[in-house]
């Protein structure tokens, strides 16, 4: 039965205990717990669509309660997920995570590696299918779950339309059902991108986009998390691994993102997987109204809750938000 629960969270009551590490002892726990565990991951590559090398890391637990595949957001790399990986692994899950083509440690398709690009959005989906079939399913799993963030949520949604039986449940954190094109209205942004592509600038930065860290970002200007500690960790990953950084999106990527979102809304009624969508109340990256509309149309979708004041990356938010997010995800997965 379809369910829709929209809550504005003022008091987070589901958390009976904190998840893994907290901000109160963050630096020490990252150094003595999270990073040593992250170092045990097995890294590898597989060949994605059109021969693009796709980098991944896996953490397999022989006594797993299930396997979680993580699809990340645009510009991200699996190296950003050391803390979420640790958190989920402590609950008994095997974890599989990869870098999308054109970002992180995976292959780039343009001469300028800072420009976010994809030829076709479905290339992301085909890469995920290859990852599931050749890496994840190389080990038997009784239960498989898909945890996604932002652009990874759009990839997951398209995947669920094509391969609804591959996962037992989906959890989508701030899924990119529709991009927030601010400062432009949606229709104006589409016209600008279409014009730029017609002008032969498909592979150039779209309007207002620029290389990573130029100028340097500050916590006060960031729109991703309200946790200064987790923002600092995020920023330092790219300072330590500049080769994994990615700048703004190309006109082609924006066009493909718009097209993917339209497709998802047009086919939302066909979306079958059991799905939980988590929304950030102060999200400036994606439009949460479209998340709600998609979930209303999908067959087995819940939205719970809207996290008041939270920014886009709730898997790296302040403790009171992220602990509740993870608790809800674990509860949702365990109900399968």
C-alpha positions in Angstrom: 0.0 0.0 0.0 1.3 3.4 -0.9 2.2 5.6 2.1 3.1 9.2 2.3 4.2 10.8 5.6 5.4 14.4 5.5 6.6 15.6 8.9 8.4 18.8 9.9 10.9 17.6 12.5 11.3 19.8 15.6 12.0 17.0 18.0 13.7 13.8 16.7 12.3 11.0 18.7 13.3 7.9 16.8 16.9 7.9 17.9 17.5 5.6 20.9 21.2 5.8 20.6 23.8 7.7 18.6 25.1 6.2 15.4 28.8 5.4 15.6 30.7 8.6 16.2 29.5 12.0 17.3 30.7 15.5 16.8 31.7 15.7 20.5 34.7 13.5 19.9 34.8 13.7 16.1 38.5 14.2 15.3 39.7 11.4 17.6 37.1 8.9 16.5 37.7 9.6 12.8 41.4 9.0 13.3 41.1 5.9 15.5 37.9 4.2 14.3 36.6 5.4 11.0 39.8 5.7 8.9 41.4 2.5 10.1 38.2 0.7 9.1 38.0 2.5 5.8 41.6 1.4 5.1 40.4 -2.3 5.1 38.2 -1.7 2.0 39.0 -3.6 -1.2 39.4 -1.2 -4.1 39.0 -2.1 -7.8 37.8 -1.0 -11.2 35.4 -2.3 -13.8 34.7 -1.2 -17.3 31.7 1.0 -17.7 29.8 2.0 -20.8 32.0 2.9 -23.8 35.1 1.6 -22.0 35.2 4.2 -19.2 37.0 2.8 -16.1 34.8 3.0 -13.0 36.5 2.9 -9.6 34.9 1.3 -6.6 35.6 0.1 -3.0 33.8 -2.7 -1.1 33.6 -3.8 2.5 32.3 -7.3 2.7 31.0 -8.9 5.9 30.7 -12.7 5.9 28.0 -12.5 8.5 26.2 -9.6 6.9 22.6 -8.7 7.6 22.4 -7.5 4.0 24.4 -5.7 1.3 24.0 -1.9 0.8 25.0 -0.4 -2.6 25.6 3.4 -2.4 25.1 5.7 -5.4 26.6 9.1 -4.7 25.8 12.6 -5.8 27.4 14.7 -8.6 31.0 15.8 -7.9 31.3 13.2 -5.1 33.7 10.3 -4.6 33.6 7.2 -2.4 36.4 8.7 -0.4 33.9 11.2 1.0 31.8 8.3 2.5 34.3 6.9 5.0 32.1 7.8 7.9 28.8 6.6 6.4 30.6 3.4 5.4 31.8 2.9 8.9 28.4 3.7 10.4 26.6 1.2 8.2 29.2 -1.5 8.5 28.9 -1.4 12.3 25.3 -2.4 11.9 26.3 -5.6 10.1 26.0 -4.6 6.4 28.4 -5.2 3.6 29.0 -2.0 1.7 29.6 -1.4 -2.0 30.2 2.0 -3.4 31.6 3.3 -6.7 32.4 6.7 -8.4 30.2 7.7 -11.3 31.9 8.1 -14.6 33.4 11.6 -15.0 34.1 12.2 -11.3 36.0 10.9 -8.3 38.6 8.3 -9.2 36.7 7.1 -12.3 37.6 7.9 -15.8 36.9 11.4 -17.3 35.5 11.9 -20.8 36.7 15.5 -21.5 40.1 17.0 -21.9 39.3 19.3 -19.0 38.7 17.0 -16.1 37.1 19.7 -14.0 34.0 19.9 -16.2 31.1 17.7 -15.2 29.9 15.7 -18.2 27.9 12.8 -19.3 26.9 11.9 -22.9 23.7 10.3 -21.9 22.1 10.0 -18.4 21.4 6.3 -19.0 25.2 5.8 -19.1 25.1 6.2 -15.3 22.4 3.6 -15.1 24.2 1.1 -17.2 27.3 1.5 -15.1 25.3 0.8 -12.0 23.9 -2.4 -13.6 27.4 -3.6 -14.5 28.5 -2.9 -10.9 25.6 -4.9 -9.5 26.0 -7.8 -11.8 29.8 -8.1 -11.8 31.0 -6.8 -8.4 28.1 -6.9 -5.9 26.6 -10.2 -7.1 30.0 -11.9 -7.3 29.2 -12.6 -3.6 25.8 -14.1 -2.7 23.5 -11.8 -0.7 20.1 -12.7 0.8 19.2 -9.0 0.9 20.3 -6.1 -1.2 19.5 -2.5 -0.5 20.2 0.7 -2.6 21.1 3.9 -0.7 21.4 6.9 -2.9 22.1 10.6 -2.6 21.2 13.5 -4.9 22.2 12.7 -8.5 22.6 9.1 -7.3 18.9 9.2 -6.4 18.0 10.0 -10.0 20.2 7.1 -11.2 18.6 4.8 -8.6 15.1 5.9 -9.7 15.8 5.2 -13.3 17.4 1.9 -12.3 14.3 0.9 -10.3 12.1 1.5 -13.4 14.3 -0.8 -15.5 15.4 -3.5 -12.9 12.8 -3.4 -10.1 13.7 -6.9 -8.7 17.4 -6.2 -8.2 17.0 -4.6 -4.7 14.8 -5.3 -1.7 14.4 -1.7 -0.8 15.6 1.8 -1.7 16.5 4.8 0.5 16.9 8.1 -1.3 18.5 11.0 0.4 17.7 14.3 -1.3 17.1 12.6 -4.7 17.6 14.7 -7.8 14.2 14.3 -9.3 14.4 17.9 -10.4 17.5 20.2 -10.3 17.1 23.6 -8.6 18.4 25.9 -11.4 18.7 29.0 -9.2 19.2 31.8 -9.9 17.3 31.1 -13.1 13.6 30.0 -13.4 13.3 26.5 -14.6 12.1 27.3 -18.1 14.7 30.0 -18.5 17.5 27.6 -17.5 16.3 25.1 -20.1 16.3 27.7 -22.8 19.8 28.9 -21.9 21.2 25.3 -21.9 19.5 24.5 -25.2 20.9 27.7 -26.8 24.4 27.0 -25.5 24.3 23.5 -26.9 23.1 24.8 -30.3 26.0 27.2 -30.2 28.4 24.3 -30.0 29.1 24.7 -26.2 27.7 21.3 -25.0 31.0 20.4 -23.4 31.7 23.8 -21.9 30.8 24.9 -18.3 27.2 25.9 -18.1 26.4 29.5 -17.1 27.8 30.3 -13.7 29.7 27.1 -13.3 33.5 27.0 -12.6 36.3 24.6 -11.6 36.4 23.1 -8.1 37.6 25.4 -5.3 37.9 28.5 -7.4 37.5 30.7 -5.4 38.0 28.6 -2.2 34.7 27.7 -0.6 34.1 28.6 3.1 31.8 26.8 5.5 29.7 30.0 5.8 29.0 29.9 2.1 28.4 26.2 1.7 24.9 24.8 1.0 25.6 21.2 1.7 25.7 20.7 5.5 25.3 22.7 8.7 28.0 20.6 10.5 31.3 22.4 10.4 33.2 19.3 11.4 31.7 17.1 8.6 32.1 20.0 6.1 35.8 20.3 7.0 36.2 16.5 6.5 34.5 16.8 3.1 36.7 19.7 2.1 39.9 18.0 3.2 39.2 14.9 1.1 39.5 16.9 -2.0 42.5 18.9 -0.7 44.2 15.5 -0.1 43.0 14.0 -3.4 42.8 16.9 -5.9 42.6 14.4 -8.8 39.2 13.3 -7.5 37.7 16.8 -7.5 35.2 18.0 -10.0 34.0 21.5 -10.8 30.7 22.7 -12.2 28.5 21.0 -14.8 28.6 21.2 -18.5 25.7 22.3 -20.7 25.4 18.6 -21.8 25.2 17.4 -18.2 22.5 20.0 -17.2 20.5 19.0 -20.3 20.7 15.4 -19.4 19.8 16.1 -15.8 16.7 18.0 -16.9 15.7 15.2 -19.3 16.2 12.5 -16.7 14.0 14.4 -14.3 11.2 14.8 -16.8 11.4 11.1 -17.6 11.2 10.1 -14.0 8.1 12.2 -13.4 6.4 10.8 -16.6 7.0 7.2 -15.5 6.7 7.6 -11.7 3.5 5.6 -11.6 5.5 2.6 -12.9 8.1 2.8 -10.1 7.6 -0.4 -8.0 10.4 -0.8 -5.5 9.8 -0.2 -1.7 11.3 3.3 -1.3 12.0 5.8 1.5 12.7 9.4 0.5 14.4 11.7 3.0 14.1 15.5 2.5 16.2 18.4 3.7 14.1 21.3 4.6 16.7 23.9 3.5 17.8 22.1 0.3 19.0 24.5 -2.3 20.4 21.9 -4.7 17.2 20.0 -5.7 13.5 20.9 -5.5 11.8 19.0 -2.7 8.4 19.5 -4.2 9.3 17.2 -7.1 10.4 14.5 -4.6 7.0 14.7 -3.0 5.2 14.5 -6.4 7.3 11.5 -7.4 6.6 9.7 -4.2 2.8 10.3 -4.5 2.8 8.7 -7.9 5.2 5.8 -7.1 3.6 2.5 -5.9 5.4 1.8 -2.6 6.9 5.1 -1.5 7.2 6.9 1.9 8.5 10.4 2.7 9.4 10.8 6.3 10.4 13.4 7.4 11.2 16.9 6.2 14.2 17.8 8.3 13.7 21.5 9.2 16.9 23.5 8.7 18.9 20.7 7.2 21.0 21.2 4.1 21.3 18.9 1.1 23.8 16.3 2.4 22.0 14.8 5.3 24.3 11.8 5.5 26.9 14.3 6.6 24.6 16.6 8.7 24.9 17.6 12.4 24.4 14.7 14.8 20.7 15.2 15.6 19.8 15.1 11.9 22.1 12.4 10.6 21.4 10.0 13.6 17.7 10.2 12.9 18.3 9.8 9.1 20.4 6.6 9.6 18.0 5.2 12.2 15.0 5.6 9.8 17.0 4.1 6.9 18.0 1.1 9.0 14.5 0.6 10.3 13.1 0.8 6.8 15.6 -1.7 5.4 15.0 -4.1 8.3 11.2 -4.2 7.7 11.7 -6.0 4.4 
